[in-house]
Amino acid sequence: MNPNLLFDFSVNRESKTINVKREFAANIKLVWDCWTKPELLDLWWAPKPYQTKTKSMDFREGGSWFYAMIGPDGATHWCRADYKKIEPQKNFSGLDAFCDEEGNINTDFPRSFWTNSFSANTDRTTVDIVIKYEELEDLEKIIQLGFKEGFTTAMGNLDQYLETQFKLRNELRTDNKARVCTYLNFPGNTEEAFLFYKSVFQTEFSGNGIQRFGDLPADSDHPPIAEAVKNMVIHIELPITGNHILMGTDAPREMGFTVTQGNNMHISLEPETKDEAKRIFEELSAGGNITMPLQDMFWGAYFGSFSDKYGINWMVNYNTKNENSNQV
């Protein structure tokens, strides 16, 4: 996370609330989507080493989010959030609780009432979170269980993963000539797969070759990299037949990612202009499911992703940092 971004965490025992103020270097629509779309929530909601897996979500007043928190040993804890009030891109509130696999509330545990408010300031968005408990002892228990550390790490890991991955990708681009790539995600065996592809196509990795999570410089503004993740691949590129580029990354479960066949491969389009990126995104995503709206991102790209109406996964990426390179 950018060190200039606001993050404030406080506890008010008199009102029995946890208060969090968190700023993101992204516009309000993207941040709202990250809090309200299950495919994005599953990426960051769980504190490591847990991961989130949504079973169902009906984001509306009176609807609910039914999900599991899965530990590294496979232990599953079911949770349910019941939405009470929603004002799109402004705020939403609801009751959170533990439940069983069928969604029945576990009355042995207290419920917490969340109110999340979103406010925009140019290219930044602030989320104000108030979590209220009925009893002070319930609040104290949550704090003792490490809620602050877990919640902070979950959000920070997603920031770091996105920022670093696209930073490395942009460093390998010196211009904005149009190209098509294929982006692959693996649960931890990216290196094995790309060494195999390298032997088949008899080409060499681009740039500095294999970039690992452990190669990242220490940064006090980001959570430390877990030992199990350090040797994993954060980015790699391999030219194959016809100047096509294979790109890849590991999506560690320690960071809350779940890789399954069908969601681990994207066709990545890199148009020459921002207008062309917008046109392709809008026309190709029509009738499909947008997972990341097309917009300027804090890592220096105009980026979006979606599944088209036939279920094919796409990314559209225009490198805004090289906008002047084509004007020669």
Disulfide bonds with the S-S distance in Angstrom:
none
